[in-house]
Amino acid sequence: MMVCQTCGATAAAGSYCGECGGTLADSGGDELVGSQVGPYKLAKVLGEGGMGRVYLGVHPSIGSRVAVKVLSASCAEKPDLVDRFFAEAKAVNLIRHESIVNVLDLSKLPDGRPFIVMEYLDGAPLSSILLRGPLPLGSALRLATEVLGALSAAHAKGIVHRDLKPDNIFVSPQGRAKVLDFGIAKLLPEIAGSATPTQTGALLGTPHYMSPEQALAKRIDHRADIYAMGLILFECVTGQGAFNGESLYELLHRQVHEPPPYPKSLRPDLPDAYQDIILAALVKEPERRLPNAEEFIRRLGEISKSLTGDAWAPIGTRVDAASQQMAVMATPSGSGSRPGARPGEPLQPMQQALSHAPTMGATGAPTRDRVPPVKRKSSRMPIILAVLVALGAAGATAAVLAMGGGDDETTASAAGSADSEDEDSGDETDKGDSSDDSSDEVDKVAAAGDSDDGKSKSSANDGAKLKAEAEDSKSGSKAKAEADKAKAKAKAKAEAEAAAKAEADEAKAEAEAAKAKG
């Protein structure tokens, strides 16, 4: 069966649609292409992954376009995945912000498969735009302000995105930002339903944009999104990522321990105040970081007053057709083009549009450009990633295989444990199997680990190294405390002895004086 790529009309044969003149293409054996879902005809597949597909939907009467996200039959049999699928839609609908992609409908097909109808976006992911180099300072500021506005609205509803990155920021031809993919957002219990949110001990997020507390698998809050926004703004104004590494261990170690380079060293025309706000967002300790999106926006507003002329040049969104077709999901966790890749390199296909619990991708894309960080004073927060060891071979491999093999991008997930959260205390704890929450790359990465002992050993070595560092740090801290205590005790003893000796000398002197007088 032939299907029109423009309107979704079907034909037995031919090259062009008899209704609109659009190009006909074979359905490829997909029974949904050319079918009716609600009021929309599904014209073609926009993206796909292990959890399902995203289709272009066209209204036959008025021609409006939407993106229809359909869960696969196998995933639709898992209640927890279905709940999580709908939880994302509910979260987006609850926030209702102009800079967040709109959810228009959610329902089920006659065969029981769930689907979500979302707005169709023209433009390109920010990651594609950054391939051409840094953005004009004013345009980057305006884009960041729009994203922060979306984050502010989400945070006000108790929702933390936790996977903010250039792939998940879509830019329209007019330069307006849309935040995508709340698939691994930290949700309120009433939104999540029976879906199990993420827990302490699982690495969820993308390593290049992961806050130190995420890298340490600690409990996070809205300030993790602030840190990610700081990294994105750093990349927007410099054209380079702040942190990189040859392995997951090295990358996360830098995220936790090392300060970023001064942005001004890479962009000399960057005003000092602009640099200061980026660095304020990248403070390692959450309590010392910019406190919220509102304060971030306020300080950006102050900077904007000093920017003139070319700083406000529009952001172009002309990219290749593959990027333009991926209208709503851009590059979900674990796939797609590499943010910060060298200008001129081809984009990776954007296919995994249904990824909800991201994993390490293995795209083999080249390492991002990066300069060595400027050495400045930083906290020596112990990096505790023992989960990578505790998960065992399968979980650890799924979490770090690609990075250990030289691929330092995409998203990390502790695939061997489930996402859960204590609803009363807010503390996140491990309660079960995460196979239901795994994205379409989990099985692929785990299988690659099973067939590649060298990479598995590399992953295990990284995990063991992290654990050893944590233990050494803990032992060192304990030994130092004991040494300091002993030193203080010795000092007190010495002072007491000195005081006693002084008193004795004084008494002796008085006795000798009295004797001489007598």
ChimeraX attribute file (.defattr): number of C-alpha atoms within 10 A of each C-alpha:
attribute: neighborCount
match mode: 1-to-1
recipient: residues
	/A:1	17
	/A:2	22
	/A:3	29
	/A:4	27
	/A:5	25
	/A:6	21
	/A:7	29
	/A:8	28
	/A:9	24
	/A:10	23
	/A:11	18
	/A:12	8
	/A:13	13
	/A:14	13
	/A:15	15
	/A:16	17
	/A:17	22
	/A:18	14
	/A:19	11
	/A:20	12
	/A:21	13
	/A:22	17
	/A:23	16
	/A:24	24
	/A:25	20
	/A:26	19
	/A:27	19
	/A:28	12
	/A:29	8
	/A:30	12
	/A:31	9
	/A:32	16
	/A:33	27
	/A:34	25
	/A:35	17
	/A:36	18
	/A:37	20
	/A:38	14
	/A:39	11
	/A:40	24
	/A:41	26
	/A:42	30
	/A:43	27
	/A:44	25
	/A:45	23
	/A:46	25
	/A:47	25
	/A:48	21
	/A:49	19
	/A:50	21
	/A:51	22
	/A:52	22
	/A:53	21
	/A:54	29
	/A:55	24
	/A:56	29
	/A:57	34
	/A:58	26
	/A:59	18
	/A:60	15
	/A:61	9
	/A:62	7
	/A:63	13
	/A:64	13
	/A:65	21
	/A:66	23
	/A:67	26
	/A:68	28
	/A:69	27
	/A:70	26
	/A:71	27
	/A:72	19
	/A:73	14
	/A:74	11
	/A:75	19
	/A:76	22
	/A:77	13
	/A:78	12
	/A:79	13
	/A:80	18
	/A:81	23
	/A:82	20
	/A:83	18
	/A:84	25
	/A:85	28
	/A:86	20
	/A:87	26
	/A:88	22
	/A:89	22
	/A:90	18
	/A:91	23
	/A:92	21
	/A:93	16
	/A:94	14
	/A:95	20
	/A:96	16
	/A:97	18
	/A:98	15
	/A:99	21
	/A:100	25
	/A:101	24
	/A:102	22
	/A:103	20
	/A:104	14
	/A:105	14
	/A:106	17
	/A:107	15
	/A:108	15
	/A:109	13
	/A:110	8
	/A:111	8
	/A:112	13
	/A:113	18
	/A:114	21
	/A:115	24
	/A:116	20
	/A:117	24
	/A:118	24
	/A:119	18
	/A:120	20
	/A:121	23
	/A:122	18
	/A:123	26
	/A:124	30
	/A:125	32
	/A:126	26
	/A:127	27
	/A:128	29
	/A:129	24
	/A:130	23
	/A:131	22
	/A:132	16
	/A:133	19
	/A:134	19
	/A:135	24
	/A:136	17
	/A:137	25
	/A:138	23
	/A:139	21
	/A:140	23
	/A:141	24
	/A:142	19
	/A:143	23
	/A:144	22
	/A:145	20
	/A:146	19
	/A:147	24
	/A:148	23
	/A:149	20
	/A:150	22
	/A:151	28
	/A:152	24
	/A:153	19
	/A:154	23
	/A:155	19
	/A:156	12
	/A:157	14
	/A:158	17
	/A:159	23
	/A:160	24
	/A:161	24
	/A:162	27
	/A:163	28
	/A:164	29
	/A:165	26
	/A:166	29
	/A:167	27
	/A:168	23
	/A:169	29
	/A:170	32
	/A:171	27
	/A:172	19
	/A:173	16
	/A:174	12
	/A:175	18
	/A:176	18
	/A:177	27
	/A:178	24
	/A:179	30
	/A:180	25
	/A:181	27
	/A:182	27
	/A:183	27
	/A:184	24
	/A:185	24
	/A:186	24
	/A:187	27
	/A:188	18
	/A:189	18
	/A:190	9
	/A:191	19
	/A:192	21
	/A:193	15
	/A:194	16
	/A:195	22
	/A:196	24
	/A:197	24
	/A:198	25
	/A:199	26
	/A:200	20
	/A:201	27
	/A:202	30
	/A:203	26
	/A:204	29
	/A:205	29
	/A:206	26
	/A:207	27
	/A:208	27
	/A:209	30
	/A:210	28
	/A:211	30
	/A:212	26
	/A:213	21
	/A:214	25
	/A:215	26
	/A:216	24
	/A:217	21
	/A:218	18
	/A:219	16
	/A:220	21
	/A:221	18
	/A:222	22
	/A:223	23
	/A:224	27
	/A:225	27
	/A:226	29
	/A:227	27
	/A:228	25
	/A:229	25
	/A:230	25
	/A:231	27
	/A:232	29
	/A:233	28
	/A:234	28
	/A:235	23
	/A:236	27
	/A:237	27
	/A:238	26
	/A:239	26
	/A:240	26
	/A:241	23
	/A:242	29
	/A:243	25
	/A:244	25
	/A:245	22
	/A:246	14
	/A:247	22
	/A:248	28
	/A:249	24
	/A:250	17
	/A:251	20
	/A:252	26
	/A:253	23
	/A:254	20
	/A:255	28
	/A:256	24
	/A:257	17
	/A:258	19
	/A:259	21
	/A:260	23
	/A:261	20
	/A:262	19
	/A:263	26
	/A:264	17
	/A:265	13
	/A:266	16
	/A:267	15
	/A:268	10
	/A:269	11
	/A:270	15
	/A:271	15
	/A:272	12
	/A:273	14
	/A:274	21
	/A:275	18
	/A:276	15
	/A:277	17
	/A:278	25
	/A:279	22
	/A:280	17
	/A:281	27
	/A:282	27
	/A:283	22
	/A:284	23
	/A:285	15
	/A:286	20
	/A:287	9
	/A:288	11
	/A:289	17
	/A:290	22
	/A:291	15
	/A:292	18
	/A:293	24
	/A:294	16
	/A:295	12
	/A:296	23
	/A:297	20
	/A:298	11
	/A:299	16
	/A:300	20
	/A:301	14
	/A:302	12
	/A:303	17
	/A:304	17
	/A:305	9
	/A:306	11
	/A:307	14
	/A:308	11
	/A:309	7
	/A:310	11
	/A:311	16
	/A:312	17
	/A:313	14
	/A:314	15
	/A:315	19
	/A:316	16
	/A:317	21
	/A:318	14
	/A:319	15
	/A:320	12
	/A:321	9
	/A:322	16
	/A:323	24
	/A:324	19
	/A:325	19
	/A:326	27
	/A:327	26
	/A:328	34
	/A:329	31
	/A:330	34
	/A:331	33
	/A:332	28
	/A:333	35
	/A:334	28
	/A:335	28
	/A:336	24
	/A:337	26
	/A:338	26
	/A:339	26
	/A:340	29
	/A:341	25
	/A:342	18
	/A:343	14
	/A:344	9
	/A:345	13
	/A:346	13
	/A:347	19
	/A:348	17
	/A:349	15
	/A:350	23
	/A:351	23
	/A:352	27
	/A:353	32
	/A:354	28
	/A:355	29
	/A:356	25
	/A:357	32
	/A:358	31
	/A:359	33
	/A:360	35
	/A:361	28
	/A:362	21
	/A:363	18
	/A:364	15
	/A:365	19
	/A:366	14
	/A:367	17
	/A:368	20
	/A:369	15
	/A:370	18
	/A:371	15
	/A:372	10
	/A:373	15
	/A:374	13
	/A:375	11
	/A:376	11
	/A:377	9
	/A:378	13
	/A:379	13
	/A:380	11
	/A:381	16
	/A:382	18
	/A:383	25
	/A:384	22
	/A:385	27
	/A:386	21
	/A:387	23
	/A:388	31
	/A:389	20
	/A:390	15
	/A:391	20
	/A:392	12
	/A:393	19
	/A:394	21
	/A:395	24
	/A:396	27
	/A:397	35
	/A:398	31
	/A:399	33
	/A:400	32
	/A:401	33
	/A:402	29
	/A:403	30
	/A:404	24
	/A:405	18
	/A:406	18
	/A:407	22
	/A:408	32
	/A:409	31
	/A:410	28
	/A:411	27
	/A:412	28
	/A:413	28
	/A:414	30
	/A:415	33
	/A:416	24
	/A:417	22
	/A:418	23
	/A:419	28
	/A:420	21
	/A:421	22
	/A:422	14
	/A:423	11
	/A:424	7
	/A:425	7
	/A:426	13
	/A:427	14
	/A:428	20
	/A:429	18
	/A:430	18
	/A:431	14
	/A:432	12
	/A:433	14
	/A:434	22
	/A:435	16
	/A:436	20
	/A:437	29
	/A:438	25
	/A:439	27
	/A:440	25
	/A:441	24
	/A:442	28
	/A:443	17
	/A:444	17
	/A:445	23
	/A:446	23
	/A:447	14
	/A:448	18
	/A:449	24
	/A:450	16
	/A:451	11
	/A:452	13
	/A:453	12
	/A:454	14
	/A:455	21
	/A:456	25
	/A:457	17
	/A:458	18
	/A:459	29
	/A:460	21
	/A:461	16
	/A:462	24
	/A:463	26
	/A:464	17
	/A:465	16
	/A:466	24
	/A:467	21
	/A:468	16
	/A:469	17
	/A:470	18
	/A:471	16
	/A:472	13
	/A:473	17
	/A:474	13
	/A:475	12
	/A:476	12
	/A:477	12
	/A:478	12
	/A:479	12
	/A:480	12
	/A:481	12
	/A:482	12
	/A:483	12
	/A:484	12
	/A:485	12
	/A:486	12
	/A:487	12
	/A:488	12
	/A:489	12
	/A:490	12
	/A:491	12
	/A:492	12
	/A:493	12
	/A:494	12
	/A:495	12
	/A:496	12
	/A:497	12
	/A:498	12
	/A:499	12
	/A:500	12
	/A:501	12
	/A:502	12
	/A:503	12
	/A:504	12
	/A:505	12
	/A:506	12
	/A:507	12
	/A:508	12
	/A:509	12
	/A:510	12
	/A:511	12
	/A:512	12
	/A:513	11
	/A:514	10
	/A:515	9
	/A:516	8
	/A:517	7
	/A:518	6
